[in-house]
Amino acid sequence: MNDDMSQYPLRLDGPNIPIVRFANVTKRYGELTVLDKLNLDVTPGETVTIIGPSGSGKTTVLRALMTLETISGGVIYVDGEPLTHMEKRGRLVPADNAHMRRVRAKIGMCFQQFNLFPHMTALQNCMEGLVQVLKMPRGEAKDRAESLLERVGMAEKRDHRPAQLSGGQQQRVAIARALAMRPKIMLFDEITSALDPEVIGEVTNVIRSLKSEHNLTMLMVTHQMGFARDISDRICFFHGGRIEEENTPQFLFESPRTLRTQQFLRAVREAI
């Protein structure tokens, strides 16, 4: 990272700080720039959906937040403190693994391919992080896991392994597993794209209930424009590693301002 770190605060202070901030975040793979000095704020309780063509940097945003990707420049803040960096002698330096793990604990993520442990039941999948990471007593972990499986409509499948569940059911278990860790921020990466059309509704209904019942901050990447329109407070259209346009769902879908956004939405409609 070649940034002048003195331009970034050691932490964000004030009454209205974003729960997520990307400050001039750049990600490069050799000569390829995937994120190009990205600036993005997400406020607590907000649902932001990222759309855009393949290669526009959408999923890299989520992977950077989960520290699955090391950024090449800039700083990512989570809940007021830097995630990618830490304070040392009054200045920001690249974070060590312990710092990133601590800050990352505020974030949960659901992946496109579920990533459930195949040898464990739905209940065991939801308990594993509580017992192994949070060191929670097994009885308490079981109670929390059962409560979350009930919340996502999977209580009756608690003793089923992933191979015994449909794609929609596996995704709901994956959501319950992520929620078990009580994150402040939930990330969803194309969680409906691996599902059959008839079961997409199962998962989207769970997401809607989370939005209405809990003050979770959600950041999503999706190709499902109807889902994005229905669930989002704000939609960001990415192009070339930057936000080309952002607005409420109504204005972005009905009155896109930039030519590139118009072209993308026209192509999406023609593909349906």
C-alpha positions in Angstrom: 0.0 0.0 0.0 1.5 3.3 -1.1 -1.1 5.6 0.4 -0.2 8.5 2.8 -1.9 7.0 5.8 -2.0 10.4 7.5 -5.0 11.3 5.4 -7.1 8.7 7.1 -8.5 9.1 10.6 -7.4 6.5 13.2 -11.1 5.9 13.9 -14.4 7.5 12.9 -16.1 9.7 15.5 -19.3 11.6 15.7 -23.0 11.0 16.1 -23.7 9.8 12.5 -20.8 7.7 11.6 -21.3 5.0 8.9 -21.2 1.4 10.0 -19.2 0.6 6.9 -16.9 3.0 5.0 -14.7 2.3 2.0 -12.2 5.2 1.8 -10.4 5.4 -1.5 -10.2 1.6 -1.5 -8.2 0.1 -4.4 -7.8 -3.5 -5.3 -5.4 -4.6 -8.0 -4.4 -8.0 -9.5 -1.2 -7.1 -11.3 -2.1 -4.6 -14.0 -5.8 -5.2 -13.5 -7.6 -2.7 -11.2 -10.8 -4.3 -9.8 -11.7 -1.5 -7.3 -10.6 2.0 -8.3 -10.4 4.4 -5.3 -13.8 3.3 -4.2 -15.7 5.5 -1.7 -18.8 4.0 -0.2 -20.6 4.6 3.1 -23.3 2.4 4.6 -25.4 3.7 7.5 -26.5 1.5 10.4 -29.7 -0.4 9.5 -29.4 0.3 5.8 -29.8 -2.3 3.0 -27.5 -1.5 0.1 -27.5 -3.7 -3.0 -24.7 -3.7 -5.5 -25.5 -4.5 -9.2 -23.4 -4.3 -12.3 -21.9 -6.4 -15.1 -19.4 -9.2 -14.4 -16.0 -7.9 -13.6 -17.2 -4.6 -12.2 -15.9 -5.3 -8.7 -19.2 -6.2 -7.0 -18.1 -9.3 -5.2 -14.7 -7.9 -4.4 -16.4 -5.4 -2.1 -17.8 -8.2 0.0 -14.7 -10.3 -0.1 -12.6 -7.3 1.0 -15.0 -6.7 3.9 -14.6 -10.3 5.0 -10.8 -9.9 4.6 -10.8 -12.6 2.0 -9.0 -10.1 -0.2 -6.1 -7.9 0.8 -6.7 -4.4 -0.5 -4.0 -2.5 -2.5 -4.8 1.0 -1.2 -7.2 3.0 1.0 -8.8 1.9 4.3 -12.0 0.0 5.2 -13.7 1.0 8.4 -16.3 -1.1 10.3 -18.3 0.3 13.1 -16.0 3.3 13.4 -12.7 1.5 13.5 -10.4 0.5 10.7 -10.7 -3.2 9.6 -7.8 -3.3 7.2 -5.4 -1.3 9.4 -4.7 -0.7 13.0 -3.2 2.1 15.1 0.5 1.8 16.0 2.3 4.7 17.6 -0.4 7.2 16.5 -0.5 6.1 12.8 -2.3 3.5 10.7 -0.4 0.4 9.7 -1.6 -2.7 7.9 -3.7 -4.8 10.4 -2.4 -8.1 11.8 -4.6 -11.2 11.8 -5.8 -10.8 15.4 -7.0 -7.3 14.8 -8.9 -8.3 11.6 -10.5 -11.3 13.3 -11.8 -9.1 16.1 -13.3 -6.4 13.8 -14.5 -9.0 11.3 -16.5 -10.7 14.1 -19.1 -7.9 13.6 -19.8 -9.2 10.0 -21.6 -12.3 8.8 -21.6 -13.6 5.2 -23.8 -15.9 3.2 -22.2 -17.3 0.1 -23.7 -18.3 -3.3 -22.7 -22.0 -2.7 -24.0 -22.2 0.9 -20.6 -23.6 2.3 -22.3 -25.8 4.9 -20.3 -28.6 6.6 -21.6 -31.7 4.7 -21.1 -34.1 7.6 -23.0 -32.0 10.1 -26.8 -31.6 10.6 -28.5 -28.2 10.2 -28.4 -27.8 14.0 -24.7 -28.7 14.2 -23.8 -26.3 11.4 -25.5 -23.5 13.3 -23.8 -24.5 16.6 -20.3 -25.0 15.4 -19.1 -21.3 15.3 -20.8 -20.6 18.7 -18.9 -23.5 20.4 -15.6 -23.3 18.5 -15.2 -19.6 18.0 -17.2 -18.0 20.8 -16.5 -20.8 23.3 -20.2 -20.9 24.2 -21.5 -23.8 26.3 -23.1 -26.4 24.2 -26.5 -26.1 25.8 -26.6 -22.3 25.3 -25.4 -22.8 21.7 -28.1 -25.4 21.0 -30.8 -23.0 22.3 -29.6 -20.2 20.1 -29.2 -22.4 17.0 -32.7 -23.9 17.4 -34.2 -20.5 17.8 -32.6 -19.3 14.6 -33.6 -22.4 12.6 -37.2 -21.8 13.7 -36.9 -18.1 12.6 -35.9 -19.1 9.1 -38.5 -21.9 8.9 -36.1 -24.8 9.3 -36.9 -26.1 12.8 -38.3 -29.4 11.4 -35.1 -30.0 9.4 -32.7 -29.5 12.3 -31.4 -33.1 12.2 -31.0 -33.2 8.4 -27.6 -33.0 6.7 -27.1 -30.7 3.7 -27.4 -33.5 1.2 -30.9 -34.1 2.5 -32.0 -30.5 2.0 -33.0 -28.6 -1.1 -30.9 -25.6 -2.3 -33.4 -23.2 -0.7 -33.4 -25.0 2.5 -29.6 -25.1 2.6 -29.4 -21.4 2.0 -31.8 -20.8 4.9 -29.6 -22.9 7.2 -26.6 -20.8 6.0 -28.4 -17.6 6.9 -29.3 -19.0 10.3 -25.7 -20.1 10.8 -24.4 -16.6 10.0 -27.0 -14.9 12.3 -26.1 -17.2 15.2 -22.9 -15.2 15.6 -25.0 -12.0 16.1 -23.3 -9.8 13.5 -24.1 -6.2 13.1 -23.6 -6.4 9.3 -24.8 -9.2 7.0 -23.3 -9.7 3.5 -25.1 -11.7 0.8 -23.3 -12.7 -2.3 -25.6 -13.8 -5.1 -27.5 -16.0 -2.6 -30.3 -16.8 -5.1 -28.3 -17.5 -8.2 -27.6 -21.2 -7.4 -31.3 -21.8 -6.6 -34.1 -23.1 -8.8 -36.6 -20.3 -9.6 -39.4 -21.9 -7.6 -37.4 -21.8 -4.4 -35.9 -18.3 -4.7 -39.0 -17.0 -3.0 -38.2 -19.1 0.1 -34.9 -17.3 0.6 -36.1 -13.8 -0.4 -38.9 -14.0 2.2 -36.4 -14.8 4.9 -34.3 -11.8 3.9 -37.4 -9.6 3.9 -38.3 -10.8 7.4 -34.8 -10.0 8.7 -35.1 -6.5 7.3 -38.4 -5.9 8.9 -37.8 -7.5 12.3 -34.2 -6.6 13.0 -32.0 -3.6 12.7 -29.4 -5.5 10.6 -27.2 -3.6 8.2 -27.2 -5.6 4.9 -24.9 -5.3 1.9 -25.9 -7.5 -1.0 -24.7 -8.4 -4.5 -27.3 -9.8 -6.8 -28.4 -10.2 -10.4 -32.0 -10.5 -9.4 -33.3 -7.0 -10.2 -36.8 -7.6 -8.7 -35.3 -8.7 -5.4 -32.9 -5.7 -5.4 -35.8 -3.3 -6.1 -38.0 -4.9 -3.4 -35.5 -5.1 -0.5 -33.0 -2.3 -0.9 -32.9 1.2 0.6 -30.2 2.1 -1.9 -28.8 0.5 -5.1 -25.2 1.1 -6.3 -24.5 0.4 -10.0 -20.8 -0.6 -10.3 -18.8 -0.1 -13.5 -15.0 -0.3 -13.8 -14.5 -0.7 -10.1 -16.3 2.4 -9.1 -19.9 3.5 -8.4 -21.2 4.7 -11.7 -24.6 5.6 -10.2 -26.5 5.2 -6.9 -30.0 6.0 -5.9 -33.2 4.6 -4.4 -34.5 1.6 -6.2 -37.4 3.6 -7.7 -35.2 6.3 -9.2 -32.4 4.1 -10.3 -34.6 1.7 -12.2 -37.1 4.2 -13.5 -34.9 7.2 -14.2 -31.2 6.1 -14.5 -29.1 9.1 -15.2 -26.0 7.7 -16.9 -25.8 6.0 -20.2 -23.9 3.0 -18.8 -26.6 2.4 -16.2 -29.3 2.7 -18.9 -27.4 0.2 -21.1 -27.0 -2.3 -18.3 -30.7 -2.2 -17.2 -31.8 -2.4 -20.8 -29.7 -5.5 -21.3 -31.1 -7.1 -18.1 -34.7 -6.5 -19.2 -34.0 -8.0 -22.6 -32.5 -11.1 -21.0 -35.6 -11.8 -19.0 
